Amino acid sequence: MSRVFVFPGQGSQRPGMGQELAETFSSAREVFQEIDEALGQNLSKLMREGPEDELTLTQNAQPALMASSMAVLLVLTTEGGKAVDQMCSMVAGHSLGEYSALVAAGALPLDVTARLLRLRGEAMQAAVPVGQGAMAAILGLEVDDVRAIAEEASATGVCSVANDNSPGQVVVSGALAAVERAAELAKEKGAKRAMMLPVSAPFHCSLMQAAADAMAAALETTTIQAPVVPIIANVTARPETTPESIRTLLVEQVTATVRWRESMAALRDSDINTVTELGTGKVLSGLVRRIDRDLQASSIETPADIESFLNTI
């Protein structure tokens, strides 16, 4: 069995995340403690107790989701007695989840990544004043159709495809008026639904250039190791293995489309047949089932999930 570990992005966070793991495993507690110390913040308390609106703030949600994923991973390696490259052939993550994937593959250290994600979240939030940007999910149209709609809507401002998540699920991002126009056009052109998303900034579009510049400056002085397994990059939808390409793509990723559908569809070319999501929620494993029904998809979040997974390897 050839497996890829995948790591969720923003939107999967919720109060109580990681709590059961921390109560059960000392290795999970170690992850949360290290991230709390790296950030100088009791993030683990916010993860356990909320309030939800504070946890959902981009600068908190991003390191919190990484913390939850890395707690699962460390418990797996500790309890299972196997290294990451003995349990999976590749890693991938959705947007901020790409940073979790890089920690999992040994390319970035945990504490450094927590600080990078804090910076990334703050820079993304600061790039566009609240209320000026927006994102919308378009359901029932394919990505080429949505790309054409975004191009038409961009007559009123920036609008582009932010996430190509799965067949019939595409997200657009940009200036508020342009995204609203794209949602209207999508309905006119036969979309099942076109929903404005409750986000605080227009992620993965050119309006995020200031955030990309901030990440470029931070990553320039960050040591990136060669990953122990290839990472499928959001920007290229293909496996990457060199520190310099990873560094460049992490910067590009801030303004570029997350090519998740292509990333998962390409797994067959690498003879991977199993996708295992690590961390909070089941969003990515759900998307995988829509992308390729022949891929086995599951998620690991709780102690029971961990026990079940370790019994299979």
NUDODREN-384453 format. One record per residue (C-alpha): x, y, z. Coordinates in steps of 0.5 Angstrom, whole numbers, plus 500, padded with zeros to 3 digits. Example, Ala and Ser with C-alpha at 12.3 -4.5 7.8 and 13.67 -1.06 7.14 Angstrom:
REM NUDODREN-384453
+-----+-----+-----+
|  c1 |  c2 |  c3 |
+-----+-----+-----+
| 525 | 491 | 516 |
| 527 | 498 | 514 |
+-----+-----+-----+
REM end
This chain:
REM NUDODREN-384453
+-----+-----+-----+
|  c1 |  c2 |  c3 |
+-----+-----+-----+
| 500 | 500 | 500 |
| 503 | 507 | 498 |
| 500 | 513 | 502 |
| 500 | 520 | 502 |
| 499 | 524 | 509 |
| 495 | 530 | 508 |
| 494 | 536 | 512 |
| 488 | 541 | 513 |
| 488 | 548 | 511 |
| 484 | 554 | 514 |
| 477 | 553 | 516 |
| 478 | 546 | 520 |
| 479 | 550 | 526 |
| 474 | 549 | 532 |
| 474 | 550 | 540 |
| 476 | 543 | 543 |
| 481 | 541 | 537 |
| 487 | 537 | 540 |
| 484 | 536 | 547 |
| 483 | 529 | 547 |
| 490 | 528 | 544 |
| 493 | 532 | 549 |
| 489 | 529 | 555 |
| 491 | 522 | 552 |
| 498 | 523 | 550 |
| 504 | 526 | 553 |
| 507 | 527 | 546 |
| 501 | 531 | 544 |
| 502 | 535 | 550 |
| 509 | 537 | 548 |
| 507 | 539 | 541 |
| 502 | 544 | 544 |
| 507 | 546 | 549 |
| 513 | 548 | 544 |
| 508 | 552 | 540 |
| 506 | 556 | 546 |
| 513 | 557 | 548 |
| 515 | 559 | 540 |
| 509 | 564 | 540 |
| 509 | 567 | 547 |
| 502 | 565 | 547 |
| 497 | 560 | 550 |
| 495 | 558 | 544 |
| 493 | 551 | 546 |
| 488 | 554 | 551 |
| 485 | 558 | 546 |
| 485 | 551 | 542 |
| 481 | 548 | 547 |
| 477 | 553 | 550 |
| 476 | 558 | 545 |
| 472 | 563 | 544 |
| 471 | 561 | 537 |
| 472 | 568 | 534 |
| 479 | 569 | 537 |
| 481 | 562 | 535 |
| 478 | 563 | 527 |
| 483 | 570 | 527 |
| 487 | 568 | 521 |
| 494 | 569 | 525 |
| 491 | 564 | 531 |
| 488 | 559 | 526 |
| 494 | 558 | 522 |
| 499 | 556 | 527 |
| 493 | 552 | 531 |
| 491 | 548 | 525 |
| 499 | 546 | 524 |
| 499 | 544 | 532 |
| 493 | 540 | 531 |
| 496 | 536 | 525 |
| 503 | 535 | 528 |
| 501 | 533 | 535 |
| 497 | 527 | 531 |
| 504 | 526 | 527 |
| 508 | 526 | 533 |
| 503 | 521 | 537 |
| 503 | 516 | 531 |
| 511 | 516 | 530 |
| 512 | 515 | 538 |
| 506 | 510 | 539 |
| 508 | 506 | 532 |
| 515 | 506 | 533 |
| 516 | 508 | 525 |
| 519 | 514 | 522 |
| 515 | 518 | 517 |
| 518 | 516 | 511 |
| 516 | 509 | 514 |
| 509 | 511 | 514 |
| 508 | 515 | 508 |
| 511 | 516 | 501 |
| 509 | 523 | 500 |
| 506 | 529 | 504 |
| 501 | 535 | 502 |
| 497 | 540 | 505 |
| 492 | 545 | 503 |
| 494 | 552 | 503 |
| 497 | 553 | 510 |
| 497 | 545 | 511 |
| 503 | 545 | 506 |
| 507 | 548 | 512 |
| 505 | 542 | 516 |
| 507 | 538 | 511 |
| 514 | 541 | 511 |
| 514 | 540 | 518 |
| 512 | 532 | 518 |
| 517 | 531 | 512 |
| 523 | 534 | 517 |
| 524 | 540 | 512 |
| 522 | 545 | 517 |
| 522 | 545 | 525 |
| 516 | 546 | 529 |
| 518 | 552 | 533 |
| 520 | 556 | 527 |
| 514 | 554 | 523 |
| 509 | 556 | 528 |
| 512 | 563 | 528 |
| 512 | 563 | 520 |
| 505 | 561 | 520 |
| 503 | 567 | 525 |
| 507 | 572 | 521 |
| 503 | 569 | 515 |
| 497 | 570 | 518 |
| 498 | 577 | 520 |
| 501 | 579 | 513 |
| 495 | 576 | 510 |
| 490 | 580 | 514 |
| 494 | 586 | 514 |
| 494 | 586 | 506 |
| 487 | 588 | 505 |
| 483 | 592 | 509 |
| 477 | 588 | 512 |
| 471 | 589 | 508 |
| 475 | 590 | 501 |
| 476 | 583 | 499 |
| 472 | 577 | 499 |
| 472 | 570 | 497 |
| 466 | 565 | 494 |
| 465 | 558 | 493 |
| 462 | 556 | 486 |
| 459 | 549 | 486 |
| 457 | 545 | 480 |
| 462 | 548 | 475 |
| 468 | 546 | 473 |
| 475 | 550 | 474 |
| 475 | 552 | 467 |
| 468 | 555 | 467 |
| 470 | 559 | 473 |
| 476 | 561 | 471 |
| 473 | 564 | 465 |
| 467 | 567 | 470 |
| 473 | 570 | 474 |
| 476 | 573 | 468 |
| 469 | 577 | 466 |
| 468 | 579 | 473 |
| 475 | 582 | 474 |
| 473 | 588 | 470 |
| 470 | 591 | 476 |
| 477 | 589 | 480 |
| 481 | 583 | 482 |
| 478 | 576 | 481 |
| 481 | 570 | 480 |
| 481 | 562 | 482 |
| 484 | 561 | 489 |
| 482 | 554 | 490 |
| 481 | 548 | 485 |
| 478 | 544 | 491 |
| 475 | 538 | 487 |
| 470 | 537 | 481 |
| 465 | 542 | 482 |
| 468 | 546 | 488 |
| 472 | 552 | 486 |
| 473 | 558 | 490 |
| 474 | 565 | 487 |
| 478 | 571 | 491 |
| 479 | 578 | 490 |
| 476 | 585 | 491 |
| 469 | 585 | 494 |
| 465 | 587 | 488 |
| 468 | 583 | 483 |
| 467 | 577 | 487 |
| 460 | 578 | 488 |
| 459 | 579 | 480 |
| 463 | 573 | 479 |
| 458 | 569 | 484 |
| 452 | 572 | 480 |
| 455 | 570 | 473 |
| 456 | 563 | 476 |
| 449 | 563 | 478 |
| 447 | 565 | 471 |
| 451 | 560 | 468 |
| 448 | 554 | 471 |
| 452 | 553 | 478 |
| 448 | 549 | 483 |
| 450 | 554 | 488 |
| 455 | 561 | 489 |
| 456 | 562 | 496 |
| 460 | 568 | 499 |
| 465 | 565 | 504 |
| 465 | 568 | 512 |
| 473 | 570 | 511 |
| 477 | 576 | 513 |
| 481 | 577 | 507 |
| 481 | 575 | 500 |
| 486 | 569 | 500 |
| 490 | 566 | 494 |
| 490 | 572 | 489 |
| 494 | 578 | 487 |
| 491 | 582 | 493 |
| 496 | 578 | 497 |
| 502 | 581 | 494 |
| 504 | 585 | 500 |
| 503 | 578 | 504 |
| 507 | 574 | 499 |
| 513 | 580 | 500 |
| 513 | 579 | 508 |
| 514 | 571 | 507 |
| 519 | 572 | 502 |
| 523 | 576 | 507 |
| 522 | 571 | 512 |
| 523 | 565 | 508 |
| 530 | 568 | 506 |
| 533 | 567 | 513 |
| 530 | 561 | 514 |
| 533 | 554 | 513 |
| 530 | 549 | 510 |
| 532 | 542 | 509 |
| 531 | 537 | 504 |
| 524 | 533 | 506 |
| 525 | 526 | 507 |
| 519 | 524 | 503 |
| 517 | 529 | 497 |
| 512 | 534 | 498 |
| 506 | 535 | 493 |
| 506 | 543 | 492 |
| 500 | 547 | 492 |
| 503 | 551 | 486 |
| 505 | 546 | 482 |
| 501 | 540 | 484 |
| 507 | 536 | 483 |
| 512 | 533 | 488 |
| 518 | 537 | 490 |
| 524 | 535 | 494 |
| 529 | 541 | 494 |
| 530 | 546 | 499 |
| 530 | 552 | 494 |
| 524 | 550 | 490 |
| 520 | 549 | 496 |
| 522 | 556 | 499 |
| 520 | 559 | 492 |
| 513 | 556 | 492 |
| 512 | 558 | 499 |
| 512 | 565 | 497 |
| 508 | 564 | 490 |
| 503 | 560 | 494 |
| 500 | 566 | 498 |
| 498 | 569 | 491 |
| 497 | 563 | 487 |
| 491 | 558 | 486 |
| 491 | 552 | 491 |
| 491 | 546 | 486 |
| 488 | 541 | 490 |
| 484 | 537 | 485 |
| 490 | 536 | 480 |
| 495 | 535 | 486 |
| 490 | 529 | 488 |
| 489 | 527 | 481 |
| 496 | 526 | 480 |
| 497 | 521 | 486 |
| 496 | 515 | 481 |
| 502 | 517 | 477 |
| 506 | 516 | 483 |
| 502 | 509 | 485 |
| 499 | 512 | 491 |
| 493 | 509 | 493 |
| 491 | 511 | 500 |
| 490 | 518 | 503 |
| 490 | 519 | 510 |
| 489 | 526 | 513 |
| 492 | 528 | 520 |
| 489 | 533 | 524 |
| 483 | 537 | 525 |
| 477 | 535 | 521 |
| 475 | 531 | 515 |
| 475 | 536 | 509 |
| 481 | 534 | 505 |
| 479 | 526 | 506 |
| 472 | 528 | 503 |
| 475 | 532 | 497 |
| 479 | 526 | 496 |
| 473 | 522 | 495 |
| 470 | 527 | 490 |
| 476 | 527 | 486 |
| 478 | 520 | 485 |
| 473 | 514 | 488 |
| 479 | 509 | 487 |
| 483 | 513 | 492 |
| 482 | 510 | 500 |
| 481 | 516 | 504 |
| 481 | 517 | 512 |
| 482 | 522 | 517 |
| 486 | 521 | 524 |
| 484 | 526 | 529 |
| 482 | 522 | 536 |
| 486 | 517 | 540 |
| 481 | 512 | 537 |
| 483 | 514 | 530 |
| 490 | 513 | 532 |
| 489 | 506 | 535 |
| 485 | 504 | 529 |
| 491 | 507 | 524 |
| 497 | 503 | 528 |
| 493 | 497 | 527 |
| 493 | 497 | 520 |
| 501 | 498 | 519 |
+-----+-----+-----+
REM end
